[in-house]
């Protein structure tokens, strides 16, 4: 069994404010056996809970923050909570407190990290197609910037349109939001199916909510099995974490 060190993780080149810290774990390491293969942080994918808890404790130790990450029970919805809320069934978490990492777990869905550009609050959002369709990004923006505070967003590793095929139901659901979402789809060779870009759809939702500063979106989970878990590519598999927190002022 080998636990990873922090150099094996992704450190986004995104600097919305000097107080904002970010990190994306990878599957590198030999902590969980097959079919999780590596450093699994997900509790809902069949791995042994104590092994996952050990991985989470290791992550917190390397982060060196006052609080452990605010983990969620993600349900593909549109609920956002404050870090520390005991009812953690949600798909987004935010904080204005230093040293409290906000975290989301993914294995193809899109992790979105948000920060006020004045460095006073941050959020992490789990954005699969259902959450995007339900408006979770608009809710996150409204929660983090209730008075129109300037925000910046970073789009983390997710399945790209090269690997993500969806049916006509998903296509219709997004077109019902507005004709601009047609740009997030391209026709697939299989009749009645489409290639869908989560990052493009998220960028449209963020722009509609007033967020113009959007970075990231460069990593495809299905195309990089060495570093990232992909449910679409592997079936039963693990989860990696995308985290954001505030350093002390």
HUUR-V904378 format. One record per pair of residues at least 24 apart in sequence whose ideal C-beta (glycine too) atoms are under 10 Angstrom apart, sorted by sequence separation. I is the first residue (numbers start at 1). J is the second residue. D is the distance in whole Angstrom. If there is no record, write none. Layout:
I_J_D, I_J_D
This chain:
4_28_5, 5_29_9, 31_55_6, 69_93_9, 70_94_9, 96_120_6, 97_121_9, 112_136_9, 120_144_10, 121_145_8, 161_185_8, 162_186_10, 164_188_10, 165_189_10, 168_192_5, 170_194_7, 177_201_9, 180_204_6, 181_205_9, 4_29_4, 70_95_7, 96_121_4, 97_122_10, 112_137_6, 161_186_6, 165_190_7, 167_192_7, 168_193_8, 171_196_8, 2_28_9, 3_29_6, 4_30_9, 29_55_9, 95_121_7, 96_122_8, 114_140_6, 167_193_6, 168_194_7, 170_196_6, 178_204_8, 216_242_10, 2_29_5, 3_30_8, 4_31_8, 31_58_8, 94_121_6, 95_122_6, 96_123_10, 110_137_10, 114_141_7, 161_188_10, 166_193_7, 167_194_8, 174_201_6, 177_204_9, 178_205_10, 180_207_9, 1_29_9, 2_30_4, 3_31_6, 41_69_9, 43_71_8, 67_95_9, 94_122_7, 95_123_8, 112_140_7, 116_144_6, 117_145_10, 121_149_8, 123_151_9, 125_153_9, 127_155_9, 165_193_5, 166_194_5, 177_205_8, 180_208_8, 1_30_6, 2_31_7, 29_58_9, 42_71_10, 44_73_8, 93_122_9, 94_123_4, 95_124_9, 114_143_9, 115_144_8, 116_145_7, 120_149_8, 122_151_10, 127_156_10, 165_194_7, 166_195_8, 167_196_10, 1_31_6, 8_38_10, 9_39_9, 25_55_9, 41_71_8, 43_73_8, 44_74_8, 67_97_8, 70_100_6, 71_101_10, 72_102_9, 74_104_7, 93_123_7, 94_124_8, 114_144_6, 121_151_9, 122_152_10, 123_153_9, 128_158_9, 164_194_9, 165_195_6, 166_196_5, 174_204_9, 178_208_8, 1_32_9, 8_39_8, 66_97_9, 67_98_9, 69_100_8, 70_101_7, 71_102_10, 72_103_7, 74_105_7, 92_123_6, 93_124_6, 94_125_9, 114_145_9, 118_149_7, 125_156_10, 127_158_8, 128_159_10, 164_195_6, 165_196_8, 170_201_10, 174_205_10, 177_208_9, 1_33_9, 42_74_9, 66_98_7, 67_99_6, 68_100_9, 69_101_4, 70_102_6, 71_103_6, 72_104_7, 74_106_9, 92_124_7, 93_125_8, 117_149_8, 118_150_7, 124_156_9, 163_195_8, 164_196_5, 65_98_9, 66_99_4, 67_100_4, 68_101_8, 69_102_7, 70_103_6, 71_104_9, 72_105_8, 76_109_8, 91_124_10, 92_125_4, 93_126_9, 116_149_5, 117_150_4, 118_151_10, 161_194_9, 162_195_7, 164_197_8, 4_38_8, 25_59_7, 65_99_5, 66_100_7, 67_101_7, 69_103_4, 70_104_10, 71_105_8, 91_125_7, 92_126_7, 116_150_7, 117_151_7, 161_195_4, 164_198_7, 4_39_5, 64_99_9, 65_100_7, 66_101_10, 68_103_9, 69_104_10, 74_109_8, 90_125_10, 91_126_4, 92_127_9, 115_150_10, 116_151_6, 117_152_5, 129_164_9, 160_195_9, 161_196_6, 162_197_9, 2_38_10, 3_39_7, 23_59_9, 63_99_9, 65_101_6, 69_105_10, 90_126_9, 91_127_8, 115_151_7, 116_152_8, 160_196_10, 161_197_4, 2_39_9, 25_62_10, 91_128_8, 114_151_6, 115_152_5, 129_166_7, 133_170_8, 159_196_9, 160_197_7, 161_198_8, 63_101_6, 114_152_7, 115_153_8, 159_197_9, 160_198_8, 161_199_8, 23_62_9, 82_121_10, 83_122_9, 91_130_9, 92_131_8, 113_152_9, 114_153_5, 115_154_8, 134_173_10, 158_197_9, 159_198_7, 160_199_7, 161_200_8, 23_63_7, 63_103_10, 83_123_9, 91_131_5, 113_153_7, 114_154_8, 130_170_9, 133_173_5, 158_198_5, 159_199_10, 160_200_10, 161_201_10, 60_101_8, 82_123_10, 83_124_9, 112_153_6, 113_154_4, 129_170_6, 132_173_10, 133_174_6, 158_199_6, 21_63_8, 59_101_9, 112_154_7, 113_155_8, 132_174_8, 135_177_9, 80_123_7, 91_134_9, 111_154_9, 112_155_6, 113_156_7, 130_173_9, 133_176_9, 155_198_8, 156_199_9, 21_65_9, 59_103_9, 80_124_10, 92_136_6, 111_155_8, 112_156_7, 129_173_8, 133_177_7, 155_199_5, 158_202_9, 80_125_7, 91_136_6, 92_137_9, 110_155_6, 111_156_4, 129_174_8, 132_177_9, 155_200_10, 23_69_10, 90_136_9, 94_140_7, 110_156_7, 111_157_7, 112_158_9, 56_103_9, 78_125_10, 92_139_7, 93_140_9, 109_156_10, 110_157_8, 111_158_7, 155_202_6, 91_139_9, 92_140_5, 96_144_9, 109_157_10, 110_158_4, 133_181_10, 155_203_7, 77_126_9, 78_127_10, 91_140_9, 94_143_6, 95_144_10, 108_157_9, 109_158_6, 110_159_8, 132_181_9, 153_202_8, 1_51_9, 9_59_9, 76_126_8, 94_144_6, 106_156_7, 107_157_10, 108_158_6, 109_159_8, 153_203_8, 3_54_8, 4_55_9, 75_126_9, 76_127_9, 77_128_10, 92_143_8, 106_157_7, 107_158_10, 108_159_4, 155_206_9, 3_55_7, 72_124_9, 74_126_5, 76_128_5, 78_130_9, 79_131_10, 92_144_9, 104_156_8, 106_158_7, 107_159_9, 108_160_10, 132_184_9, 1_54_9, 5_58_10, 6_59_9, 9_62_9, 72_125_10, 76_129_9, 77_130_7, 78_131_6, 106_159_9, 153_206_5, 3_57_10, 4_58_8, 70_124_8, 72_126_7, 74_128_9, 76_130_4, 77_131_6, 78_132_9, 152_206_10, 153_207_10, 3_58_5, 4_59_9, 6_61_10, 7_62_10, 69_124_9, 75_130_9, 76_131_6, 78_133_9, 79_134_9, 108_163_9, 129_184_10, 151_206_8, 3_59_9, 6_62_5, 75_131_9, 76_132_10, 78_134_4, 80_136_7, 108_164_8, 153_209_10, 164_220_9, 5_62_7, 6_63_8, 74_131_9, 76_133_10, 77_134_6, 78_135_6, 79_136_8, 80_137_10, 160_217_9, 163_220_6, 164_221_10, 3_61_10, 4_62_9, 6_64_10, 76_134_8, 78_136_4, 151_209_9, 153_211_5, 158_216_10, 160_218_9, 162_220_7, 163_221_8, 164_222_8, 3_62_9, 77_136_7, 78_137_9, 80_139_6, 151_210_8, 152_211_7, 153_212_9, 154_213_9, 155_214_7, 157_216_9, 158_217_8, 160_219_9, 161_220_9, 163_222_4, 45_105_9, 76_136_9, 78_138_9, 79_139_8, 80_140_5, 150_210_9, 151_211_5, 152_212_9, 153_213_7, 154_214_8, 155_215_7, 156_216_6, 157_217_9, 160_220_4, 162_222_8, 163_223_6, 44_105_9, 78_139_5, 80_141_10, 82_143_9, 149_210_10, 150_211_9, 151_212_9, 152_213_4, 153_214_5, 154_215_5, 155_216_4, 156_217_8, 157_218_8, 158_219_8, 159_220_6, 160_221_8, 162_223_7, 41_103_8, 43_105_9, 45_107_8, 77_139_10, 78_140_9, 80_142_9, 81_143_9, 148_210_7, 150_212_9, 151_213_7, 152_214_8, 153_215_7, 154_216_4, 155_217_4, 156_218_9, 157_219_4, 158_220_7, 159_221_5, 160_222_7, 42_105_5, 80_143_5, 150_213_8, 151_214_10, 152_215_7, 153_216_8, 154_217_9, 155_218_8, 156_219_7, 157_220_7, 158_221_6, 159_222_5, 160_223_7, 41_105_6, 42_106_9, 80_144_9, 132_196_10, 137_201_9, 141_205_9, 145_209_9, 153_217_10, 155_219_9, 157_221_5, 158_222_9, 159_223_9, 40_105_9, 42_107_7, 137_202_6, 140_205_10, 141_206_7, 145_210_8, 156_221_9, 157_222_10, 132_198_7, 136_202_10, 137_203_10, 140_206_9, 145_211_8, 157_223_10, 40_107_9, 129_196_7, 131_198_10, 137_204_9, 138_205_6, 141_208_9, 142_209_7, 144_211_10, 157_224_8, 163_230_8, 165_232_9, 133_201_9, 137_205_4, 138_206_9, 141_209_4, 142_210_9, 164_232_7, 129_198_7, 132_201_5, 136_205_9, 137_206_6, 140_209_8, 141_210_7, 159_228_9, 163_232_7, 128_198_8, 132_202_6, 135_205_8, 137_207_10, 138_208_7, 139_209_9, 141_211_6, 157_227_8, 158_228_9, 163_233_7, 127_198_7, 131_202_10, 137_208_9, 138_209_5, 140_211_10, 157_228_5, 159_230_6, 127_199_10, 129_201_8, 132_204_9, 133_205_9, 137_209_6, 138_210_9, 156_228_10, 157_229_9, 158_230_10, 159_231_8, 132_205_6, 135_208_10, 138_211_10, 157_230_9, 159_232_6, 127_201_9, 131_205_10, 135_209_9, 137_211_8, 159_233_8, 127_202_6, 21_98_10, 125_202_9, 21_99_10, 23_101_8, 25_103_9, 127_205_8, 19_98_8, 22_101_9, 127_206_10, 21_101_8, 23_103_9, 25_105_9, 27_107_9, 24_106_9, 157_240_8, 156_240_9, 158_242_10, 156_241_10, 157_242_8, 112_198_10, 156_242_4, 24_111_7, 110_197_10, 112_199_9, 155_242_10, 156_243_10, 110_198_4, 154_242_9, 156_244_10, 24_113_9, 109_198_7, 110_199_6, 23_113_10, 108_198_8, 112_202_6, 154_244_8, 22_113_6, 110_201_9, 112_203_10, 110_202_6, 114_206_9, 20_113_9, 22_115_9, 112_205_9, 20_114_10, 21_115_10, 112_206_8, 20_115_5, 19_115_9, 20_116_9, 117_213_7, 16_113_9, 19_116_10, 20_117_9, 114_211_8, 16_114_9, 17_115_6, 115_213_10, 14_113_8, 16_115_4, 17_116_7, 19_118_9, 20_119_6, 112_211_10, 15_115_10, 16_116_8, 17_117_6, 19_119_4, 22_122_9, 12_113_8, 14_115_9, 16_117_5, 17_118_7, 18_119_7, 19_120_8, 20_121_10, 21_122_9, 16_118_9, 17_119_3, 20_122_6, 22_124_9, 112_214_9, 113_215_9, 16_119_8, 17_120_8, 19_122_9, 113_216_8, 112_216_9, 17_122_9, 111_216_9, 112_217_10, 16_122_9, 110_216_10, 110_217_8, 110_221_10, 108_220_9, 109_221_9, 108_221_5, 107_221_7, 108_222_7, 106_221_8, 107_222_10, 126_242_9, 124_241_9, 125_242_9, 124_242_6, 124_243_7, 125_244_10, 108_228_9, 124_244_5, 107_228_8, 108_229_8, 122_243_10, 123_244_7, 124_245_9, 106_228_9, 107_229_4, 108_230_5, 109_231_8, 122_244_5, 106_229_8, 107_230_6, 108_231_5, 122_245_7, 105_229_9, 106_230_10, 107_231_5, 108_232_5, 122_246_6, 106_231_9, 107_232_9, 108_233_8, 121_246_8, 107_233_9, 108_234_10, 120_246_8, 107_234_8, 119_246_7, 119_247_9, 108_237_9, 111_240_9, 113_242_6, 115_244_7, 120_249_9, 24_154_10, 107_237_6, 109_239_10, 111_241_8, 112_242_8, 113_243_8, 114_244_8, 116_246_10, 119_249_8, 26_157_9, 107_238_7, 108_239_10, 111_242_4, 113_244_4, 115_246_9, 20_152_8, 22_154_7, 24_156_6, 107_239_5, 110_242_9, 111_243_9, 112_244_10, 24_157_7, 105_238_9, 106_239_6, 107_240_7, 111_244_9, 16_150_9, 20_154_10, 22_156_9, 105_239_4, 106_240_7, 16_151_8, 17_152_8, 104_239_9, 105_240_7, 106_241_8, 16_152_4, 104_240_10, 105_241_6, 106_242_7, 15_152_9, 16_153_9, 104_241_7, 105_242_8, 14_152_7, 16_154_8, 103_241_5, 104_242_6, 14_153_9, 15_154_10, 103_242_7, 104_243_8, 14_154_4, 101_241_9, 102_242_9, 103_243_5, 104_244_9, 13_154_9, 14_155_10, 102_243_7, 103_244_8, 12_154_6, 14_156_10, 101_243_5, 102_244_5, 103_245_9, 12_155_10, 101_244_7, 102_245_7, 12_156_8, 101_245_4, 102_246_9, 100_245_6, 101_246_9, 10_156_8, 99_245_7, 100_246_8, 10_157_7, 98_245_8, 99_246_7, 97_245_9, 98_246_5, 99_247_8, 95_244_9, 97_246_7, 98_247_6, 99_248_7, 94_244_9, 95_245_7, 96_246_8, 98_248_5, 93_244_10, 95_246_7, 98_249_7, 83_245_9, 74_239_9, 71_241_9, 69_241_7, 70_243_9, 69_243_6, 69_244_10, 70_245_9, 69_245_8, 65_243_9, 67_245_9, 66_245_10, 63_243_7, 65_245_6, 65_246_10, 59_241_7, 63_245_8, 65_247_9, 66_248_9, 55_238_9, 45_229_9, 59_243_8, 56_241_9, 45_231_9, 52_238_9, 55_241_10, 42_229_8, 52_239_9, 37_225_9, 38_226_9, 41_229_10, 38_227_9, 40_229_8, 47_236_10, 38_228_10, 39_229_10, 46_236_6, 47_237_10, 38_229_8, 45_236_7, 46_237_9, 47_238_7, 24_216_10, 37_229_8, 45_237_7, 46_238_9, 47_239_9, 36_229_8, 45_238_6, 22_216_10, 45_239_6, 24_219_8, 42_237_9, 44_239_8, 42_238_6, 43_239_8, 16_213_7, 27_224_10, 37_234_8, 40_237_8, 41_238_7, 42_239_3, 26_224_9, 27_225_8, 28_226_8, 36_234_10, 40_238_3, 41_239_6, 42_240_8, 14_213_10, 16_215_9, 27_226_8, 28_227_7, 35_234_7, 38_237_9, 39_238_7, 40_239_6, 41_240_7, 42_241_9, 14_214_10, 15_215_9, 26_226_8, 27_227_6, 35_235_8, 36_236_8, 37_237_7, 38_238_6, 39_239_10, 40_240_8, 41_241_5, 14_215_5, 26_227_4, 27_228_7, 35_236_5, 36_237_6, 37_238_7, 39_240_8, 13_215_8, 14_216_6, 25_227_10, 26_228_7, 27_229_6, 34_236_9, 35_237_6, 36_238_4, 38_240_9, 39_241_9, 12_215_8, 13_216_9, 24_227_9, 25_228_10, 26_229_9, 27_230_10, 34_237_10, 35_238_8, 36_239_9, 12_216_7, 24_228_9, 13_218_10, 32_237_10, 12_218_10, 32_238_6, 12_219_10, 31_238_10, 10_219_8, 27_237_9, 27_238_6, 27_239_9, 28_240_10, 27_240_6, 25_239_9, 26_240_6, 25_240_5, 26_241_10, 24_240_7, 25_241_5, 10_227_8, 24_241_7, 25_242_8, 9_227_9, 10_228_9, 23_241_8, 24_242_5, 25_243_8, 8_227_9, 23_242_8, 24_243_7, 22_242_8, 23_243_5, 24_244_10, 22_243_7, 23_244_8, 21_243_8, 22_244_5, 23_245_9, 21_244_7, 22_245_8, 20_244_7, 21_245_5, 20_245_8, 21_246_7, 19_245_9, 20_246_7, 21_247_6, 19_246_5, 20_247_8, 16_244_10, 19_247_5, 17_246_9, 18_247_8, 19_248_8, 10_240_9, 12_242_9, 14_244_10, 17_247_10, 19_249_6, 9_240_9, 18_249_10, 9_241_9, 10_242_9, 12_244_9, 9_243_10
